[in-house]
């Protein structure tokens, strides 16, 4: 998955790629910025792109967390419970 900072930075939030693609691109952006050899303008574009990618990853993680279910065996039956809503503190 390749793209320039400008191409990635121009993507609207709803058109961002899936989590794995965003994370992979975010890792590339971080590596490029950590080298410290970029002109300021390019660094700012990469930073903006990184913020957008990070936000997309965070949003997807939050949505996934809301979908995670834990199966609990109660009274001989399995019951689906949304993650984080358990009454006991595990």
N, C-alpha and C positions, 0 to 999 in steps of 0.2 A: 504494500500500500504506500504509494508515493504521492507527494503533492507539495507544492511550495507553500511557504507560510501564508502568502497572500491567498492562495486557493483555499487552504484550510480555514484561514481566518474569516473568509467571506461566507463560509457555510452558515446557514441559519441553524438555530438549535434543533429544529425538528428534522433537519436533513443530515445531522451528524451520524457517522457510521456507528455500528454496534460497539458494545463495551470493549471487546478484545481489540478491535481495530483502533479505537480511541486510545486505549492504554498503550498499545504498541507505538502509535504516533507520538503520544505524550512522552514516552521514554526517549524517543529520538530527539524531540524538542529539548528535553532536559540535557541530554548529552551534548547537543550543539551549543546550548547556552553555557554549560559548565566549562567548555573549552575556553571561553572568554576571548575569542579571536574575532568576534563579529562586530560590525559597525553598530552604533547605537540604534539606528532606525530599524535594522534587521532584528536586533535583539528585542526591541519593543513589539515588533510584529509577532515574533515567536512567543513572547510573553503573553500577548493577547490570545494567540492560538492555544497556548497551554492552559490559560484560564478557561476558555470555552470547552476544551477537551476534558479538563478536570471536572467542570460542572456537569458535563454530559455523563461522565463516569459515575459521579456521585449520585446523580438522579437515577441512573439505572440500578445502582446498588441499593438505593432506598426503595425503589419499586420492587426489586427482587426480595429484599428483606420483608416487605409487606406480604409477599406471596408464600414465604417459607412456612410450612406447616409442620408441626410436631405431632406424631401419632402417639396418643396416650391410651394405655389400656386401663379402662375403668369399668368396674362391674362386669368383667368378662367381655366387654365390647371395645373396639377401637374407635376412638373419637379424634377427629382432626381439630387441632387448635392452632390458631395463628401464632407464629413465633413471637415471643415477648409478652404474651397475654396469660402465661401460666400463673396460677395462684400461688404456687410454691416457689421458693427462691433457690434455684439450682445453682 
